[in-house]
Amino acid sequence: MILDKLKEEVGNLVEDQVNDIKADIVSKLDSIFDEDLQKSIVDELNENINVPFINEATEEKALNFVYDILEDKVKEAIRKALA
């Protein structure tokens, strides 16, 4: 009886801790995927990708658009995996 109750309580504590960690990760997604990260990734891609018939500014706009889509999908996948 006591051992069963102890197992249940420990299980509840572990579950609560896991849920807290998941919530913490989800709450930090926006700070992880900040403007600095986007700029760094887009700049690196723009340096390494050259589309001859468009200028650098247009390439950067296109890469920012692609980045925004990828960021949304990655965040969505992380939230889904942690749900």
Biopython code that builds the backbone (N, CA, C, O; Angstrom):
import numpy as np
from Bio.PDB.StructureBuilder import StructureBuilder

atoms = [
    (1, "MET", "N", (0.818, -1.190, 0.000)),
    (1, "MET", "CA", (0.000, 0.000, 0.000)),
    (1, "MET", "C", (0.867, 1.262, 0.000)),
    (1, "MET", "O", (0.690, 2.131, -0.854)),
    (2, "ILE", "N", (1.783, 1.368, 0.929)),
    (2, "ILE", "CA", (2.637, 2.548, 1.037)),
    (2, "ILE", "C", (3.555, 2.634, -0.177)),
    (2, "ILE", "O", (3.775, 3.719, -0.715)),
    (3, "LEU", "N", (4.081, 1.513, -0.602)),
    (3, "LEU", "CA", (4.967, 1.482, -1.763)),
    (3, "LEU", "C", (4.217, 1.914, -3.029)),
    (3, "LEU", "O", (4.751, 2.651, -3.857)),
    (4, "ASP", "N", (2.988, 1.450, -3.162)),
    (4, "ASP", "CA", (2.178, 1.842, -4.316)),
    (4, "ASP", "C", (1.913, 3.341, -4.311)),
    (4, "ASP", "O", (1.995, 3.997, -5.350)),
    (5, "LYS", "N", (1.600, 3.872, -3.154)),
    (5, "LYS", "CA", (1.346, 5.318, -3.023)),
    (5, "LYS", "C", (2.614, 6.109, -3.334)),
    (5, "LYS", "O", (2.548, 7.146, -3.993)),
    (6, "LEU", "N", (3.755, 5.633, -2.872)),
    (6, "LEU", "CA", (5.034, 6.287, -3.127)),
    (6, "LEU", "C", (5.348, 6.271, -4.616)),
    (6, "LEU", "O", (5.771, 7.288, -5.166)),
    (7, "LYS", "N", (5.147, 5.132, -5.278)),
    (7, "LYS", "CA", (5.360, 5.033, -6.722)),
    (7, "LYS", "C", (4.465, 6.023, -7.467)),
    (7, "LYS", "O", (4.908, 6.690, -8.402)),
    (8, "GLU", "N", (3.229, 6.110, -7.053)),
    (8, "GLU", "CA", (2.282, 7.029, -7.690)),
    (8, "GLU", "C", (2.731, 8.485, -7.521)),
    (8, "GLU", "O", (2.698, 9.262, -8.475)),
    (9, "GLU", "N", (3.143, 8.843, -6.325)),
    (9, "GLU", "CA", (3.593, 10.210, -6.048)),
    (9, "GLU", "C", (4.850, 10.560, -6.833)),
    (9, "GLU", "O", (4.950, 11.653, -7.392)),
    (10, "VAL", "N", (5.806, 9.642, -6.879)),
    (10, "VAL", "CA", (7.035, 9.868, -7.643)),
    (10, "VAL", "C", (6.687, 10.000, -9.127)),
    (10, "VAL", "O", (7.209, 10.876, -9.817)),
    (11, "GLY", "N", (5.817, 9.140, -9.604)),
    (11, "GLY", "CA", (5.376, 9.224, -10.998)),
    (11, "GLY", "C", (4.737, 10.567, -11.307)),
    (11, "GLY", "O", (4.991, 11.151, -12.361)),
    (12, "ASN", "N", (3.912, 11.058, -10.395)),
    (12, "ASN", "CA", (3.270, 12.363, -10.573)),
    (12, "ASN", "C", (4.296, 13.492, -10.580)),
    (12, "ASN", "O", (4.198, 14.424, -11.378)),
    (13, "LEU", "N", (5.274, 13.402, -9.694)),
    (13, "LEU", "CA", (6.324, 14.428, -9.643)),
    (13, "LEU", "C", (7.131, 14.451, -10.940)),
    (13, "LEU", "O", (7.420, 15.518, -11.483)),
    (14, "VAL", "N", (7.489, 13.276, -11.426)),
    (14, "VAL", "CA", (8.253, 13.190, -12.673)),
    (14, "VAL", "C", (7.415, 13.739, -13.838)),
    (14, "VAL", "O", (7.921, 14.500, -14.663)),
    (15, "GLU", "N", (6.175, 13.364, -13.898)),
    (15, "GLU", "CA", (5.291, 13.854, -14.952)),
    (15, "GLU", "C", (5.160, 15.374, -14.895)),
    (15, "GLU", "O", (5.186, 16.039, -15.931)),
    (16, "ASP", "N", (5.021, 15.920, -13.704)),
    (16, "ASP", "CA", (4.938, 17.374, -13.545)),
    (16, "ASP", "C", (6.223, 18.053, -14.014)),
    (16, "ASP", "O", (6.177, 19.091, -14.673)),
    (17, "GLN", "N", (7.359, 17.467, -13.674)),
    (17, "GLN", "CA", (8.646, 18.034, -14.092)),
    (17, "GLN", "C", (8.786, 18.002, -15.612)),
    (17, "GLN", "O", (9.230, 18.976, -16.219)),
    (18, "VAL", "N", (8.413, 16.900, -16.217)),
    (18, "VAL", "CA", (8.479, 16.782, -17.678)),
    (18, "VAL", "C", (7.559, 17.809, -18.325)),
    (18, "VAL", "O", (7.946, 18.455, -19.300)),
    (19, "ASN", "N", (6.378, 17.965, -17.811)),
    (19, "ASN", "CA", (5.443, 18.954, -18.366)),
    (19, "ASN", "C", (5.974, 20.376, -18.213)),
    (19, "ASN", "O", (5.815, 21.204, -19.109)),
    (20, "ASP", "N", (6.603, 20.653, -17.076)),
    (20, "ASP", "CA", (7.198, 21.974, -16.866)),
    (20, "ASP", "C", (8.321, 22.242, -17.862)),
    (20, "ASP", "O", (8.440, 23.349, -18.387)),
    (21, "ILE", "N", (9.143, 21.230, -18.120)),
    (21, "ILE", "CA", (10.245, 21.382, -19.075)),
    (21, "ILE", "C", (9.696, 21.596, -20.481)),
    (21, "ILE", "O", (10.196, 22.448, -21.216)),
    (22, "LYS", "N", (8.687, 20.842, -20.855)),
    (22, "LYS", "CA", (8.065, 21.018, -22.172)),
    (22, "LYS", "C", (7.502, 22.430, -22.319)),
    (22, "LYS", "O", (7.706, 23.078, -23.346)),
    (23, "ALA", "N", (6.800, 22.903, -21.304)),
    (23, "ALA", "CA", (6.218, 24.242, -21.346)),
    (23, "ALA", "C", (7.310, 25.303, -21.437)),
    (23, "ALA", "O", (7.156, 26.304, -22.138)),
    (24, "ASP", "N", (8.411, 25.080, -20.727)),
    (24, "ASP", "CA", (9.537, 26.013, -20.766)),
    (24, "ASP", "C", (10.135, 26.086, -22.171)),
    (24, "ASP", "O", (10.441, 27.174, -22.660)),
    (25, "ILE", "N", (10.299, 24.945, -22.811)),
    (25, "ILE", "CA", (10.838, 24.920, -24.172)),
    (25, "ILE", "C", (9.919, 25.674, -25.116)),
    (25, "ILE", "O", (10.380, 26.509, -25.895)),
    (26, "VAL", "N", (8.631, 25.391, -25.056)),
    (26, "VAL", "CA", (7.668, 26.057, -25.935)),
    (26, "VAL", "C", (7.661, 27.559, -25.687)),
    (26, "VAL", "O", (7.568, 28.339, -26.634)),
    (27, "SER", "N", (7.757, 27.974, -24.436)),
    (27, "SER", "CA", (7.730, 29.409, -24.127)),
    (27, "SER", "C", (8.978, 30.129, -24.629)),
    (27, "SER", "O", (8.955, 31.346, -24.817)),
    (28, "LYS", "N", (10.062, 29.392, -24.848)),
    (28, "LYS", "CA", (11.311, 30.008, -25.299)),
    (28, "LYS", "C", (11.482, 29.984, -26.815)),
    (28, "LYS", "O", (12.475, 30.505, -27.323)),
    (29, "LEU", "N", (10.551, 29.398, -27.542)),
    (29, "LEU", "CA", (10.707, 29.294, -28.992)),
    (29, "LEU", "C", (10.887, 30.651, -29.653)),
    (29, "LEU", "O", (11.739, 30.805, -30.527)),
    (30, "ASP", "N", (10.097, 31.633, -29.246)),
    (30, "ASP", "CA", (10.202, 32.950, -29.878)),
    (30, "ASP", "C", (11.532, 33.626, -29.571)),
    (30, "ASP", "O", (12.055, 34.373, -30.397)),
    (31, "SER", "N", (12.084, 33.366, -28.384)),
    (31, "SER", "CA", (13.381, 33.971, -28.074)),
    (31, "SER", "C", (14.520, 33.227, -28.768)),
    (31, "SER", "O", (15.561, 33.819, -29.052)),
    (32, "ILE", "N", (14.333, 31.945, -29.042)),
    (32, "ILE", "CA", (15.341, 31.192, -29.784)),
    (32, "ILE", "C", (15.348, 31.641, -31.240)),
    (32, "ILE", "O", (16.405, 31.914, -31.809)),
    (33, "PHE", "N", (14.178, 31.715, -31.829)),
    (33, "PHE", "CA", (14.033, 32.129, -33.223)),
    (33, "PHE", "C", (13.848, 33.646, -33.278)),
    (33, "PHE", "O", (12.796, 34.138, -33.686)),
    (34, "ASP", "N", (14.869, 34.371, -32.868)),
    (34, "ASP", "CA", (14.768, 35.828, -32.841)),
    (34, "ASP", "C", (15.274, 36.431, -34.155)),
    (34, "ASP", "O", (15.709, 35.714, -35.055)),
    (35, "GLU", "N", (15.209, 37.748, -34.245)),
    (35, "GLU", "CA", (15.619, 38.441, -35.466)),
    (35, "GLU", "C", (17.103, 38.245, -35.762)),
    (35, "GLU", "O", (17.501, 38.195, -36.926)),
    (36, "ASP", "N", (17.916, 38.136, -34.726)),
    (36, "ASP", "CA", (19.355, 37.919, -34.931)),
    (36, "ASP", "C", (19.618, 36.578, -35.622)),
    (36, "ASP", "O", (20.451, 36.494, -36.525)),
    (37, "LEU", "N", (18.911, 35.539, -35.198)),
    (37, "LEU", "CA", (19.073, 34.238, -35.835)),
    (37, "LEU", "C", (18.629, 34.302, -37.291)),
    (37, "LEU", "O", (19.309, 33.791, -38.181)),
    (38, "GLN", "N", (17.484, 34.934, -37.524)),
    (38, "GLN", "CA", (16.997, 35.046, -38.891)),
    (38, "GLN", "C", (17.994, 35.796, -39.766)),
    (38, "GLN", "O", (18.300, 35.362, -40.876)),
    (39, "LYS", "N", (18.496, 36.906, -39.272)),
    (39, "LYS", "CA", (19.454, 37.697, -40.047)),
    (39, "LYS", "C", (20.703, 36.883, -40.342)),
    (39, "LYS", "O", (21.207, 36.899, -41.465)),
    (40, "SER", "N", (21.198, 36.183, -39.353)),
    (40, "SER", "CA", (22.395, 35.372, -39.526)),
    (40, "SER", "C", (22.195, 34.297, -40.586)),
    (40, "SER", "O", (23.049, 34.107, -41.452)),
    (41, "ILE", "N", (21.080, 33.601, -40.520)),
    (41, "ILE", "CA", (20.801, 32.534, -41.482)),
    (41, "ILE", "C", (20.578, 33.094, -42.877)),
    (41, "ILE", "O", (21.131, 32.578, -43.849)),
    (42, "VAL", "N", (19.773, 34.144, -42.985)),
    (42, "VAL", "CA", (19.491, 34.733, -44.291)),
    (42, "VAL", "C", (20.759, 35.308, -44.909)),
    (42, "VAL", "O", (20.993, 35.142, -46.106)),
    (43, "ASP", "N", (21.571, 35.976, -44.115)),
    (43, "ASP", "CA", (22.833, 36.524, -44.637)),
    (43, "ASP", "C", (23.739, 35.410, -45.162)),
    (43, "ASP", "O", (24.328, 35.531, -46.237)),
    (44, "GLU", "N", (23.842, 34.333, -44.399)),
    (44, "GLU", "CA", (24.690, 33.206, -44.821)),
    (44, "GLU", "C", (24.162, 32.577, -46.112)),
    (44, "GLU", "O", (24.925, 32.285, -47.033)),
    (45, "LEU", "N", (22.859, 32.376, -46.160)),
    (45, "LEU", "CA", (22.272, 31.818, -47.388)),
    (45, "LEU", "C", (22.473, 32.758, -48.567)),
    (45, "LEU", "O", (22.816, 32.324, -49.667)),
    (46, "ASN", "N", (22.261, 34.033, -48.335)),
    (46, "ASN", "CA", (22.380, 35.019, -49.411)),
    (46, "ASN", "C", (23.813, 35.086, -49.940)),
    (46, "ASN", "O", (24.021, 35.320, -51.130)),
    (47, "GLU", "N", (24.784, 34.886, -49.081)),
    (47, "GLU", "CA", (26.183, 34.867, -49.520)),
    (47, "GLU", "C", (26.504, 33.641, -50.368)),
    (47, "GLU", "O", (27.382, 33.683, -51.230)),
    (48, "ASN", "N", (25.786, 32.553, -50.116)),
    (48, "ASN", "CA", (26.101, 31.292, -50.779)),
    (48, "ASN", "C", (25.153, 30.911, -51.914)),
    (48, "ASN", "O", (25.391, 29.937, -52.628)),
    (49, "ILE", "N", (24.102, 31.665, -52.072)),
    (49, "ILE", "CA", (23.146, 31.409, -53.146)),
    (49, "ILE", "C", (23.147, 32.619, -54.061)),
    (49, "ILE", "O", (22.977, 33.755, -53.619)),
    (50, "ASN", "N", (23.341, 32.357, -55.332)),
    (50, "ASN", "CA", (23.329, 33.446, -56.305)),
    (50, "ASN", "C", (22.371, 33.092, -57.429)),
    (50, "ASN", "O", (22.563, 32.115, -58.153)),
    (51, "VAL", "N", (21.347, 33.903, -57.553)),
    (51, "VAL", "CA", (20.412, 33.755, -58.663)),
    (51, "VAL", "C", (20.734, 34.887, -59.631)),
    (51, "VAL", "O", (20.446, 36.046, -59.336)),
    (52, "PRO", "N", (21.322, 34.575, -60.774)),
    (52, "PRO", "CA", (21.889, 35.593, -61.658)),
    (52, "PRO", "C", (20.915, 36.681, -62.128)),
    (52, "PRO", "O", (21.324, 37.821, -62.346)),
    (53, "PHE", "N", (19.660, 36.345, -62.283)),
    (53, "PHE", "CA", (18.732, 37.316, -62.868)),
    (53, "PHE", "C", (17.989, 38.177, -61.847)),
    (53, "PHE", "O", (17.135, 38.976, -62.229)),
    (54, "ILE", "N", (18.304, 38.026, -60.538)),
    (54, "ILE", "CA", (17.721, 38.937, -59.544)),
    (54, "ILE", "C", (18.838, 39.545, -58.691)),
    (54, "ILE", "O", (19.900, 38.949, -58.506)),
    (55, "ASN", "N", (18.569, 40.739, -58.184)),
    (55, "ASN", "CA", (19.604, 41.415, -57.385)),
    (55, "ASN", "C", (19.619, 40.895, -55.947)),
    (55, "ASN", "O", (18.728, 40.155, -55.529)),
    (56, "GLU", "N", (20.647, 41.296, -55.205)),
    (56, "GLU", "CA", (20.836, 40.810, -53.826)),
    (56, "GLU", "C", (19.667, 41.175, -52.916)),
    (56, "GLU", "O", (19.269, 40.379, -52.066)),
    (57, "ALA", "N", (19.121, 42.369, -53.088)),
    (57, "ALA", "CA", (18.006, 42.801, -52.231)),
    (57, "ALA", "C", (16.785, 41.910, -52.447)),
    (57, "ALA", "O", (16.091, 41.563, -51.492)),
    (58, "THR", "N", (16.527, 41.546, -53.682)),
    (58, "THR", "CA", (15.390, 40.674, -53.984)),
    (58, "THR", "C", (15.651, 39.263, -53.466)),
    (58, "THR", "O", (14.749, 38.613, -52.938)),
    (59, "GLU", "N", (16.878, 38.798, -53.618)),
    (59, "GLU", "CA", (17.242, 37.493, -53.052)),
    (59, "GLU", "C", (17.009, 37.490, -51.547)),
    (59, "GLU", "O", (16.459, 36.535, -50.998)),
    (60, "GLU", "N", (17.429, 38.561, -50.883)),
    (60, "GLU", "CA", (17.262, 38.640, -49.430)),
    (60, "GLU", "C", (15.787, 38.602, -49.038)),
    (60, "GLU", "O", (15.418, 37.929, -48.075)),
    (61, "LYS", "N", (14.948, 39.317, -49.775)),
    (61, "LYS", "CA", (13.504, 39.295, -49.487)),
    (61, "LYS", "C", (12.952, 37.885, -49.643)),
    (61, "LYS", "O", (12.175, 37.416, -48.812)),
    (62, "ALA", "N", (13.362, 37.217, -50.716)),
    (62, "ALA", "CA", (12.878, 35.859, -50.956)),
    (62, "ALA", "C", (13.355, 34.908, -49.853)),
    (62, "ALA", "O", (12.587, 34.074, -49.373)),
    (63, "LEU", "N", (14.608, 35.037, -49.462)),
    (63, "LEU", "CA", (15.143, 34.173, -48.415)),
    (63, "LEU", "C", (14.468, 34.440, -47.069)),
    (63, "LEU", "O", (14.235, 33.507, -46.301)),
    (64, "ASN", "N", (14.155, 35.696, -46.778)),
    (64, "ASN", "CA", (13.416, 36.013, -45.544)),
    (64, "ASN", "C", (12.032, 35.385, -45.573)),
    (64, "ASN", "O", (11.547, 34.902, -44.550)),
    (65, "PHE", "N", (11.400, 35.389, -46.723)),
    (65, "PHE", "CA", (10.085, 34.775, -46.876)),
    (65, "PHE", "C", (10.174, 33.267, -46.609)),
    (65, "PHE", "O", (9.357, 32.709, -45.876)),
    (66, "VAL", "N", (11.172, 32.619, -47.210)),
    (66, "VAL", "CA", (11.377, 31.185, -47.005)),
    (66, "VAL", "C", (11.700, 30.903, -45.543)),
    (66, "VAL", "O", (11.184, 29.947, -44.965)),
    (67, "TYR", "N", (12.552, 31.733, -44.942)),
    (67, "TYR", "CA", (12.904, 31.551, -43.537)),
    (67, "TYR", "C", (11.656, 31.615, -42.658)),
    (67, "TYR", "O", (11.482, 30.785, -41.765)),
    (68, "ASP", "N", (10.787, 32.600, -42.908)),
    (68, "ASP", "CA", (9.570, 32.741, -42.099)),
    (68, "ASP", "C", (8.709, 31.480, -42.162)),
    (68, "ASP", "O", (8.165, 31.039, -41.150)),
    (69, "ILE", "N", (8.593, 30.912, -43.350)),
    (69, "ILE", "CA", (7.810, 29.675, -43.495)),
    (69, "ILE", "C", (8.473, 28.535, -42.727)),
    (69, "ILE", "O", (7.807, 27.802, -41.996)),
    (70, "LEU", "N", (9.784, 28.390, -42.898)),
    (70, "LEU", "CA", (10.501, 27.318, -42.197)),
    (70, "LEU", "C", (10.421, 27.482, -40.680)),
    (70, "LEU", "O", (10.218, 26.510, -39.953)),
    (71, "GLU", "N", (10.579, 28.707, -40.214)),
    (71, "GLU", "CA", (10.497, 28.953, -38.768)),
    (71, "GLU", "C", (9.133, 28.539, -38.232)),
    (71, "GLU", "O", (9.046, 27.869, -37.203)),
    (72, "ASP", "N", (8.076, 28.933, -38.922)),
    (72, "ASP", "CA", (6.726, 28.568, -38.473)),
    (72, "ASP", "C", (6.546, 27.055, -38.432)),
    (72, "ASP", "O", (5.958, 26.518, -37.493)),
    (73, "LYS", "N", (7.049, 26.376, -39.449)),
    (73, "LYS", "CA", (6.891, 24.922, -39.512)),
    (73, "LYS", "C", (7.727, 24.209, -38.444)),
    (73, "LYS", "O", (7.277, 23.221, -37.864)),
    (74, "VAL", "N", (8.929, 24.701, -38.186)),
    (74, "VAL", "CA", (9.771, 24.101, -37.144)),
    (74, "VAL", "C", (9.121, 24.301, -35.770)),
    (74, "VAL", "O", (9.050, 23.368, -34.971)),
    (75, "LYS", "N", (8.652, 25.513, -35.504)),
    (75, "LYS", "CA", (7.973, 25.774, -34.227)),
    (75, "LYS", "C", (6.743, 24.883, -34.069)),
    (75, "LYS", "O", (6.499, 24.328, -32.998)),
    (76, "GLU", "N", (5.979, 24.756, -35.141)),
    (76, "GLU", "CA", (4.785, 23.912, -35.127)),
    (76, "GLU", "C", (5.161, 22.457, -34.823)),
    (76, "GLU", "O", (4.495, 21.790, -34.030)),
    (77, "ALA", "N", (6.224, 21.978, -35.454)),
    (77, "ALA", "CA", (6.667, 20.599, -35.225)),
    (77, "ALA", "C", (7.147, 20.392, -33.785)),
    (77, "ALA", "O", (6.872, 19.355, -33.182)),
    (78, "ILE", "N", (7.850, 21.361, -33.247)),
    (78, "ILE", "CA", (8.321, 21.265, -31.857)),
    (78, "ILE", "C", (7.139, 21.260, -30.908)),
    (78, "ILE", "O", (7.078, 20.442, -29.989)),
    (79, "ARG", "N", (6.205, 22.164, -31.125)),
    (79, "ARG", "CA", (5.017, 22.198, -30.245)),
    (79, "ARG", "C", (4.247, 20.889, -30.314)),
    (79, "ARG", "O", (3.796, 20.371, -29.293)),
    (80, "LYS", "N", (4.098, 20.355, -31.528)),
    (80, "LYS", "CA", (3.379, 19.092, -31.703)),
    (80, "LYS", "C", (4.105, 17.949, -31.008)),
    (80, "LYS", "O", (3.479, 17.118, -30.351)),
    (81, "ALA", "N", (5.434, 17.909, -31.155)),
    (81, "ALA", "CA", (6.216, 16.841, -30.540)),
    (81, "ALA", "C", (6.157, 16.892, -29.010)),
    (81, "ALA", "O", (6.250, 15.862, -28.342)),
    (82, "LEU", "N", (6.001, 18.091, -28.471)),
    (82, "LEU", "CA", (5.991, 18.242, -27.010)),
    (82, "LEU", "C", (4.589, 18.213, -26.422)),
    (82, "LEU", "O", (4.427, 18.286, -25.204)),
    (83, "ALA", "N", (3.582, 18.108, -27.269)),
    (83, "ALA", "CA", (2.194, 18.093, -26.772)),
    (83, "ALA", "C", (1.844, 16.779, -26.114)),
    (83, "ALA", "O", (0.720, 16.603, -25.646)),
]
sb = StructureBuilder()
sb.init_structure("model")
sb.init_model(0)
sb.init_chain("A")
sb.init_seg("    ")
for serial, (resi, resn, name, xyz) in enumerate(atoms, 1):
    if name == "N":
        sb.init_residue(resn, " ", resi, " ")
    sb.init_atom(name, np.array(xyz, "f"), 0.0, 1.0, " ", f" {name:<3s}", serial, name[0])
structure = sb.get_structure()
